[in-house]
Amino acid sequence: MPLSARLVAPTSVGRDPRHRLAVALVAAGLLLVVLLAGCVAPKNQAAGPAPGTTPDAPTAEVTGDLARYYGQQLEWTTCAEGECATAQVPLDYADPAGPSIGIALARARATGGEPIGSLLLNRGGPGASGVDFVSQVAGMVSADITRQFDLVGFDPRGVQRSSPVECVDGPGLDAILAYDADYSTDAGIQEVIDLYGGLGAACEQNTGAPLGHVDTTSTARDLDVLRAALGDETLTYLGFSYGTALGATYASLFPEKVGRLVLDGALPPDLASAEAAEGQAVGFENALRAYIEDCQAGNGCPLDGSVDDGLAQITELFERAEANPLPTESDRVLTRSLAFYGIALPLYAQSYWPYLTQALTAAIDQNDGTILLALADQYADRQPDGTFSTNSIVAFYAINCLDGRDSADFDVMRAEAAQIEAAAPTVGYFFGYGGTVCAQWPVPEVGGLDSYAAEGAAPILVVGTTNDPATPYRWAEQLAEILSSATLLTYEGEGHTAYGSSNDCIADTVDAYLLTGAVPAEGTRC
């Protein structure tokens, strides 16, 4: 089945799973190891404005109906994440005098007592909770960052606590995630379109007006309201994966308000749908190759022979799961789609590969899909009782269907799918036919901006990983080229995103940029 509309990718693209899966890995007795590598020392270049200060470029005063939003005073209360508040933003920025919605915020105060500003966080997705991320990010950043910044996460509009997209119950979502499509006939393709059409209709019925206003551009405008409500003259921001597209959109809308933006695991916001699908399919294919090579070099690998032989065995597993879904220890079975989710999740971080080996050993040698199903459930935030702890899956679809839509022409989709599968023979099947998702979506497409150059913005730092499965390295190069003031920092390694999960070189370089505005030299590689 297609995994998205515009961004054709697993739901947790950018919803960095390492923080959730770490618990499962520790429970399984697996050791998480961080590998350190060398780095070219960065040089100081032009620094962006200090957090909380006014940039040199003049800015227009906010007037009219938007002024009440920009001038609001947040009321913070104690919560599990530290402090929580709700900011009000317009439902529709084209009608700021109309209805408003609330954006949930969580804040971990600077440990030094006198913050230099707020560091706003976006975990990616689209559809991931930033409120939940606050308690996790403290373990990713340095003590200097936590001492000098208030760490602020927010649930974007449509996500979790912020006018969430609501669609179907747990069994209904289970059926969609487990569904194995048949694209070999027109009737099979239409069945997929109807499946997502039914999901969209349920979203419209249960969500109401907000469903048509969860686009990325509106969320970027929310970011500027949050910046002002937090008392910051410029935005300091850390965005992962989809969060890079959000950050780039913000910079393009408000270049004079850019302070220091770190965009890690780049997703160019103007990326063509076909390019996105093929790029991510190849990214996961390459990550799977790297995993198999590593697996076969050790002991107990269930994949025999060469790397190509191992890929063929993965393909056989997919085909077997489609023809006869694998039994599990629960009353559910492992379908082809669920098997892919279970394999994809550990590819996000090299430290999870041993867990994938356990899952594949059980599935291939014992015809037991239990561990792969557990990984797929982690992927979707599904709980053992059949409920979902977040609305990330449906928010993902809703946001993407507003941002951009693929062609739903059957011949066009077939041609694109053939090209994707030729480029990524093992996993390409899961990235085609993206046009089926939004073909019957009940609210109109919003689209993006005409330009993402962000002319006049302060220096922006883009971080790319050379073998990132979800956001290929080429996309980091593209985003750095699109943004007029961007510098690219490269991590040579595996996994999705680099800051907080790779090595000291990346951490020190990003920290120096956030704290002092020091931009690494062009071509810096860690």
C-alpha positions as CSV (number, residue, x, y, z in Angstrom):
1,M,0.0,0.0,0.0
2,P,1.2,3.5,-0.5
3,L,2.7,5.1,2.6
4,S,1.9,8.7,1.9
5,A,0.7,11.2,-0.6
6,R,3.2,14.0,-1.2
7,L,5.8,12.6,1.1
8,V,5.8,9.0,0.2
9,A,7.4,7.5,3.3
10,P,6.8,5.5,6.4
11,T,4.8,7.4,9.0
12,S,7.7,7.9,11.3
13,V,9.8,9.6,8.7
14,G,11.1,12.4,10.9
15,R,9.2,11.0,13.8
16,D,12.6,9.9,15.1
17,P,11.8,6.5,16.7
18,R,15.0,6.1,18.6
19,H,13.5,7.6,21.8
20,R,10.5,5.2,21.8
21,L,12.4,2.1,20.6
22,A,15.2,2.5,23.1
23,V,12.9,1.2,25.8
24,A,12.0,-1.9,23.8
25,L,15.7,-2.5,23.0
26,V,16.7,-2.2,26.6
27,A,13.9,-4.6,27.6
28,A,15.2,-7.0,25.0
29,G,18.7,-6.9,26.6
30,L,20.3,-5.1,23.7
31,L,23.1,-2.6,24.3
32,L,22.9,0.8,22.6
33,V,26.3,1.9,21.4
34,V,27.2,5.4,20.1
35,L,30.1,5.2,17.6
36,L,32.4,8.2,17.4
37,A,34.1,9.3,14.3
38,G,36.6,12.1,13.3
39,C,35.6,15.5,11.9
40,V,37.0,18.4,10.1
41,A,37.2,21.2,12.5
42,P,34.7,24.0,11.9
43,K,35.7,27.6,11.3
44,N,33.6,30.6,12.6
45,Q,31.8,32.4,9.8
46,A,29.1,35.0,9.9
47,A,27.0,34.6,13.0
48,G,23.3,34.9,13.1
49,P,21.6,37.3,15.6
50,A,21.9,36.2,19.2
51,P,18.8,34.5,20.5
52,G,16.3,37.0,21.9
53,T,17.8,40.0,20.1
54,T,16.5,42.0,17.2
55,P,18.2,41.5,13.8
56,D,19.6,44.3,11.8
57,A,16.8,44.1,9.1
58,P,13.8,46.2,10.0
59,T,10.6,44.3,10.7
60,A,7.0,45.4,10.3
61,E,4.8,45.8,13.3
62,V,1.9,43.3,13.4
63,T,-1.3,45.2,13.3
64,G,-5.0,44.5,12.8
65,D,-6.7,41.2,13.8
66,L,-3.4,39.4,14.2
67,A,-2.1,41.8,16.8
68,R,-4.1,40.0,19.6
69,Y,-2.4,36.8,18.8
70,Y,1.1,38.2,18.7
71,G,0.5,40.2,21.9
72,Q,-1.0,37.3,24.0
73,Q,0.4,36.4,27.4
74,L,0.9,32.7,27.9
75,E,-0.3,31.2,31.2
76,W,2.1,28.4,32.2
77,T,1.1,25.6,34.6
78,T,3.1,22.8,36.1
79,C,2.9,19.6,34.1
80,A,4.8,16.3,33.6
81,E,7.0,17.9,30.9
82,G,7.9,20.9,33.2
83,E,5.6,23.7,32.3
84,C,2.7,23.7,29.9
85,A,0.6,26.4,28.2
86,T,-1.8,26.9,25.3
87,A,-1.3,29.6,22.7
88,Q,-4.2,30.8,20.6
89,V,-3.7,31.1,16.8
90,P,-6.2,31.8,13.9
91,L,-7.8,28.7,12.5
92,D,-7.5,30.4,9.1
93,Y,-4.8,33.1,8.6
94,A,-6.8,34.4,5.7
95,D,-9.5,35.3,8.2
96,P,-7.7,36.2,11.5
97,A,-10.9,37.8,12.8
98,G,-12.5,34.4,12.6
99,P,-12.3,31.3,14.9
100,S,-9.1,30.5,16.8
101,I,-7.6,27.2,17.8
102,G,-5.2,26.3,20.6
103,I,-1.6,25.2,20.2
104,A,-0.3,23.1,23.1
105,L,3.2,24.0,24.4
106,A,5.6,22.4,26.9
107,R,8.7,24.0,28.3
108,A,11.7,22.8,30.2
109,R,13.2,26.0,31.7
110,A,16.9,26.8,31.3
111,T,18.8,25.2,34.1
112,G,21.1,28.2,34.4
113,G,18.2,30.4,35.5
114,E,18.7,33.2,33.0
115,P,17.9,31.8,29.5
116,I,19.3,33.6,26.4
117,G,16.1,32.6,24.6
118,S,13.8,29.8,23.7
119,L,14.8,26.8,21.5
120,L,11.7,25.7,19.7
121,L,11.6,22.0,18.7
122,N,10.0,20.0,16.0
123,R,10.4,16.3,16.0
124,G,9.1,15.7,12.4
125,G,6.5,13.5,11.0
126,P,4.4,15.3,10.0
127,G,2.3,14.3,12.9
128,A,4.8,14.0,15.8
129,S,4.2,15.6,19.1
130,G,6.6,18.3,20.2
131,V,5.1,18.3,23.7
132,D,6.2,14.7,24.2
133,F,9.6,15.5,22.7
134,V,10.6,18.0,25.4
135,S,11.4,15.4,28.0
136,Q,13.4,13.4,25.4
137,V,15.4,16.1,23.9
138,A,17.1,17.0,27.2
139,G,19.1,13.8,26.8
140,M,20.1,14.6,23.3
141,V,21.6,18.1,23.7
142,S,24.5,19.3,25.8
143,A,24.4,20.7,29.3
144,D,25.4,24.1,27.8
145,I,22.2,24.0,25.7
146,T,19.9,23.1,28.5
147,R,21.6,25.6,30.8
148,Q,21.2,28.6,28.4
149,F,17.9,27.8,26.5
150,D,14.4,27.2,27.5
151,L,13.5,24.0,25.5
152,V,10.0,24.5,24.1
153,G,8.1,21.8,22.2
154,F,4.7,22.3,20.6
155,D,2.1,20.0,19.1
156,P,1.5,21.5,15.6
157,R,-2.1,22.1,14.6
158,G,-3.9,18.9,13.9
159,V,-1.5,16.9,16.2
160,Q,-2.3,15.3,19.5
161,R,-3.3,18.2,21.8
162,S,-3.7,20.9,19.2
163,S,-7.1,20.5,17.6
164,P,-6.1,17.0,16.6
165,V,-7.2,15.2,13.5
166,E,-9.6,12.5,14.5
167,C,-10.7,9.8,12.1
168,V,-11.3,6.1,12.9
169,D,-11.1,3.9,16.0
170,G,-8.2,1.5,16.8
171,P,-9.6,-1.5,14.8
172,G,-10.3,0.8,11.8
173,L,-6.7,2.1,11.8
174,D,-5.4,-1.5,12.3
175,A,-7.2,-2.5,9.1
176,I,-5.7,0.3,7.1
177,L,-2.1,-0.3,8.3
178,A,-2.4,-4.1,7.7
179,Y,-4.0,-3.8,4.3
180,D,-2.1,-5.3,1.4
181,A,-3.0,-3.7,-1.9
182,D,-3.3,-5.3,-5.3
183,Y,-2.1,-2.8,-7.9
184,S,-2.2,-5.3,-10.8
185,T,-5.8,-4.3,-11.8
186,D,-7.7,-1.1,-12.1
187,A,-10.2,-2.6,-9.6
188,G,-7.4,-3.1,-7.1
189,I,-6.1,0.4,-7.5
190,Q,-9.7,1.8,-7.1
191,E,-10.1,-0.3,-3.9
192,V,-7.1,1.5,-2.4
193,I,-8.5,4.9,-3.4
194,D,-11.9,4.0,-1.8
195,L,-10.1,2.8,1.3
196,Y,-8.4,6.2,1.8
197,G,-11.6,8.0,0.7
198,G,-13.4,6.3,3.5
199,L,-10.6,7.4,5.9
200,G,-10.9,11.0,4.7
201,A,-14.6,11.0,5.1
202,A,-14.3,9.8,8.7
203,C,-11.6,12.5,9.3
204,E,-13.9,15.2,8.0
205,Q,-16.8,14.0,10.1
206,N,-14.9,13.7,13.3
207,T,-12.4,16.6,13.0
208,G,-14.6,19.3,11.4
209,A,-13.2,22.6,10.1
210,P,-9.6,22.2,11.4
211,L,-9.1,19.4,8.8
212,G,-8.8,21.9,6.1
213,H,-6.2,24.1,7.9
214,V,-3.4,21.7,9.1
215,D,-1.1,22.6,6.2
216,T,2.6,23.3,6.7
217,T,2.3,27.0,5.8
218,S,-0.2,27.6,8.5
219,T,1.9,25.8,11.0
220,A,4.9,27.9,10.0
221,R,2.8,31.0,10.7
222,D,1.9,29.5,14.0
223,L,5.6,29.3,14.8
224,D,5.9,33.0,14.4
225,V,3.0,33.6,16.8
226,L,4.7,31.3,19.3
227,R,8.0,33.1,18.9
228,A,6.4,36.4,19.8
229,A,4.3,34.9,22.6
230,L,7.5,33.5,24.1
231,G,9.1,36.9,24.1
232,D,11.8,36.2,21.5
233,E,12.6,38.7,18.8
234,T,14.0,36.0,16.5
235,L,13.4,32.3,16.2
236,T,15.9,29.7,17.4
237,Y,14.8,26.4,16.2
238,L,15.8,22.7,16.0
239,G,13.8,20.7,13.4
240,F,14.3,17.1,12.4
241,S,13.2,15.5,9.1
242,Y,9.7,17.0,8.2
243,G,10.7,19.7,10.8
244,T,13.3,20.9,8.3
245,A,10.5,21.5,5.7
246,L,8.6,23.4,8.4
247,G,11.7,25.4,9.3
248,A,12.5,26.2,5.7
249,T,8.9,27.4,5.2
250,Y,9.2,29.6,8.3
251,A,12.5,31.1,7.0
252,S,10.8,31.9,3.7
253,L,7.8,33.5,5.2
254,F,9.7,35.5,7.9
255,P,13.4,35.8,6.8
256,E,13.9,38.9,9.0
257,K,12.9,36.8,12.1
258,V,15.3,34.0,11.5
259,G,17.8,33.7,14.4
260,R,19.5,30.3,14.4
261,L,17.8,27.4,12.6
262,V,19.2,23.8,12.7
263,L,17.5,21.6,10.0
264,D,18.6,18.0,10.5
265,G,17.5,15.2,8.1
266,A,16.5,17.5,5.3
267,L,13.2,17.4,3.4
268,P,13.1,20.1,0.7
269,P,9.6,21.6,0.9
270,D,9.5,22.0,-2.9
271,L,10.4,18.3,-3.6
272,A,8.4,16.8,-6.4
273,S,6.3,13.8,-5.3
274,A,7.9,11.3,-7.7
275,E,11.4,12.4,-6.6
276,A,10.4,12.0,-3.0
277,A,9.0,8.5,-3.5
278,E,12.0,7.3,-5.4
279,G,14.5,9.0,-3.2
280,Q,13.1,7.4,0.0
281,A,12.7,4.0,-1.6
282,V,16.4,4.1,-2.6
283,G,17.3,5.4,0.9
284,F,15.6,2.4,2.6
285,E,17.0,0.0,0.0
286,N,20.5,1.3,0.7
287,A,20.0,1.2,4.5
288,L,18.8,-2.4,4.1
289,R,21.9,-3.3,2.1
290,A,24.1,-1.8,4.8
291,Y,22.2,-3.7,7.5
292,I,22.5,-7.0,5.6
293,E,26.2,-6.6,5.0
294,D,26.8,-5.9,8.7
295,C,24.5,-8.8,9.7
296,Q,26.3,-11.3,7.5
297,A,29.6,-10.3,8.9
298,G,28.6,-11.3,12.4
299,N,27.2,-14.5,13.9
300,G,23.6,-15.7,13.9
301,C,22.4,-13.8,10.8
302,P,19.3,-15.3,9.3
303,L,20.2,-14.0,5.8
304,D,22.5,-16.4,3.9
305,G,25.0,-15.8,1.1
306,S,25.7,-12.4,-0.4
307,V,24.0,-9.1,0.2
308,D,21.9,-9.6,-2.9
309,D,21.0,-13.1,-1.6
310,G,19.9,-11.5,1.7
311,L,17.8,-8.9,-0.2
312,A,16.1,-11.8,-2.1
313,Q,15.3,-13.5,1.2
314,I,13.7,-10.3,2.4
315,T,11.6,-10.2,-0.8
316,E,10.6,-13.8,-0.2
317,L,9.5,-12.9,3.3
318,F,7.3,-10.0,1.9
319,E,5.7,-12.3,-0.6
320,R,5.1,-15.0,2.0
321,A,3.5,-12.5,4.3
322,E,1.2,-11.4,1.5
323,A,0.2,-14.9,0.5
324,N,-0.1,-16.3,4.0
325,P,0.3,-13.7,6.7
326,L,2.6,-14.9,9.5
327,P,1.1,-15.9,12.8
328,T,2.0,-14.1,16.0
329,E,1.6,-14.6,19.7
330,S,-1.4,-12.3,19.5
331,D,-4.7,-12.8,17.6
332,R,-3.3,-10.6,14.8
333,V,-1.2,-11.7,11.8
334,L,1.7,-10.1,10.1
335,T,0.8,-8.9,6.6
336,R,3.2,-7.7,3.9
337,S,2.6,-4.1,4.9
338,L,3.1,-4.7,8.6
339,A,6.3,-6.7,7.8
340,F,7.7,-3.6,6.0
341,Y,6.9,-1.3,8.9
342,G,8.6,-3.7,11.2
343,I,11.7,-3.9,9.0
344,A,11.8,-0.1,8.3
345,L,11.8,1.0,11.9
346,P,15.1,-0.5,13.0
347,L,16.8,1.0,9.9
348,Y,16.4,4.5,11.4
349,A,19.4,3.9,13.7
350,Q,22.3,1.5,13.4
351,S,22.1,0.7,17.1
352,Y,18.8,-1.0,16.5
353,W,20.1,-3.5,13.9
354,P,20.5,-6.3,16.4
355,Y,16.8,-6.1,17.1
356,L,16.0,-6.4,13.4
357,T,18.2,-9.5,13.4
358,Q,16.0,-11.0,16.1
359,A,12.8,-10.2,14.3
360,L,14.0,-11.6,11.0
361,T,15.3,-14.8,12.6
362,A,11.9,-15.4,14.1
363,A,10.1,-14.6,10.9
364,I,12.3,-16.4,8.4
365,D,13.4,-19.4,10.5
366,Q,10.3,-20.0,12.6
367,N,7.5,-18.4,10.6
368,D,6.8,-16.2,13.6
369,G,5.9,-12.6,13.0
370,T,5.6,-11.6,16.6
371,I,8.7,-9.3,16.9
372,L,8.1,-7.7,13.5
373,L,4.6,-7.0,14.5
374,A,5.8,-5.4,17.8
375,L,8.2,-3.2,15.8
376,A,5.3,-2.2,13.4
377,D,3.2,-1.3,16.4
378,Q,6.0,0.8,17.8
379,Y,6.1,2.5,14.4
380,A,2.5,3.5,14.6
381,D,2.3,4.3,18.4
382,R,-0.1,1.3,18.8
383,Q,-0.6,0.1,22.4
384,P,-1.1,-3.5,23.5
385,D,-4.8,-2.9,24.2
386,G,-5.4,-1.9,20.5
387,T,-5.5,1.9,21.1
388,F,-3.1,4.3,19.6
389,S,-1.2,6.7,22.0
390,T,-1.0,9.4,19.4
391,N,-2.9,10.5,16.3
392,S,0.4,10.6,14.3
393,I,-0.8,8.3,11.5
394,V,-3.9,10.2,10.5
395,A,-2.3,13.6,11.1
396,F,0.5,12.5,8.7
397,Y,-2.1,11.8,6.0
398,A,-4.1,14.9,6.6
399,I,-1.1,17.3,6.6
400,N,0.4,15.7,3.5
401,C,-2.9,15.8,1.6
402,L,-3.1,19.6,2.2
403,D,0.5,20.3,1.3
404,G,0.5,18.6,-2.1
405,R,-1.1,15.7,-4.1
406,D,0.2,13.1,-6.5
407,S,-1.5,12.4,-9.8
408,A,-4.2,9.7,-9.3
409,D,-4.2,8.8,-13.0
410,F,-3.7,5.1,-13.2
411,D,-1.3,5.1,-16.0
412,V,0.8,7.8,-14.4
413,M,0.9,5.9,-11.1
414,R,1.9,2.7,-12.9
415,A,4.7,4.3,-14.7
416,E,6.0,6.0,-11.6
417,A,5.7,2.8,-9.6
418,A,7.7,0.9,-12.2
419,Q,10.5,3.4,-12.0
420,I,10.6,3.3,-8.2
421,E,10.7,-0.5,-8.1
422,A,13.5,-0.5,-10.7
423,A,15.5,1.8,-8.5
424,A,14.7,-0.1,-5.3
425,P,13.6,-3.7,-6.1
426,T,13.2,-4.9,-2.6
427,V,11.2,-2.1,-1.0
428,G,10.0,0.0,-4.0
429,Y,6.6,-1.6,-3.9
430,F,5.8,0.2,-0.7
431,F,6.5,3.7,-2.2
432,G,4.4,3.7,-5.3
433,Y,0.8,4.6,-6.0
434,G,0.9,7.6,-3.7
435,G,-1.8,9.3,-5.6
436,T,-4.4,6.9,-4.2
437,V,-4.1,8.4,-0.7
438,C,-5.5,11.9,-1.5
439,A,-7.6,11.1,-4.6
440,Q,-10.8,11.4,-2.6
441,W,-9.5,13.6,0.3
442,P,-12.5,15.7,1.3
443,V,-10.8,19.1,1.7
444,P,-9.0,21.0,-1.0
445,E,-5.2,21.1,-1.4
446,V,-3.5,24.2,0.0
447,G,-0.1,23.8,-1.5
448,G,3.2,25.5,-0.6
449,L,5.1,28.7,-1.3
450,D,6.3,30.0,-4.7
451,S,9.9,30.3,-3.4
452,Y,11.9,28.9,-0.4
453,A,15.0,30.9,-0.9
454,A,14.5,32.9,2.3
455,E,16.5,35.8,1.0
456,G,17.8,38.0,3.7
457,A,17.7,35.3,6.4
458,A,20.5,34.9,8.9
459,P,22.8,31.9,8.4
460,I,20.9,28.6,8.6
461,L,22.6,25.2,9.4
462,V,21.5,22.1,7.4
463,V,22.6,18.7,8.7
464,G,22.7,15.6,6.4
465,T,23.6,12.0,6.9
466,T,25.2,10.2,4.0
467,N,23.2,7.0,4.3
468,D,20.0,8.3,5.9
469,P,17.2,5.9,4.9
470,A,14.3,8.3,5.3
471,T,15.7,11.7,4.1
472,P,18.5,10.9,1.6
473,Y,21.7,12.9,1.7
474,R,21.0,14.5,-1.6
475,W,18.0,16.2,-0.1
476,A,20.3,17.9,2.4
477,E,22.4,19.1,-0.5
478,Q,19.2,20.4,-2.2
479,L,17.9,22.2,0.8
480,A,21.2,23.9,1.4
481,E,21.2,25.0,-2.2
482,I,17.6,26.3,-2.0
483,L,18.0,28.4,1.2
484,S,20.1,31.4,0.3
485,S,21.9,31.6,3.6
486,A,22.3,27.8,4.4
487,T,25.5,25.9,5.2
488,L,25.6,22.1,4.9
489,L,27.1,20.0,7.7
490,T,27.7,16.3,6.8
491,Y,27.7,13.2,9.0
492,E,29.3,10.2,7.3
493,G,27.3,7.4,8.7
494,E,24.0,5.5,9.0
495,G,20.7,6.4,10.4
496,H,18.0,9.0,10.2
497,T,19.2,12.4,11.4
498,A,22.5,13.1,13.2
499,Y,22.3,15.6,16.0
500,G,22.0,13.8,19.3
501,S,22.5,10.4,17.9
502,S,25.8,10.3,16.0
503,N,29.1,11.7,17.4
504,D,30.8,14.5,19.3
505,C,31.8,16.2,16.1
506,I,28.2,16.8,15.0
507,A,27.1,17.7,18.6
508,D,29.9,20.2,19.2
509,T,29.4,21.9,15.8
510,V,25.6,22.2,16.2
511,D,26.0,23.4,19.8
512,A,28.5,26.0,18.8
513,Y,26.1,27.3,16.1
514,L,23.2,27.5,18.5
515,L,25.1,29.1,21.3
516,T,27.4,31.5,19.4
517,G,26.2,31.6,15.8
518,A,29.4,30.1,14.6
519,V,28.8,28.5,11.2
520,P,31.0,25.6,10.2
521,A,33.2,25.9,7.1
522,E,31.7,24.8,3.8
523,G,32.4,21.1,3.2
524,T,32.7,20.2,6.9
525,R,32.2,16.5,7.3
526,C,32.0,14.4,10.5
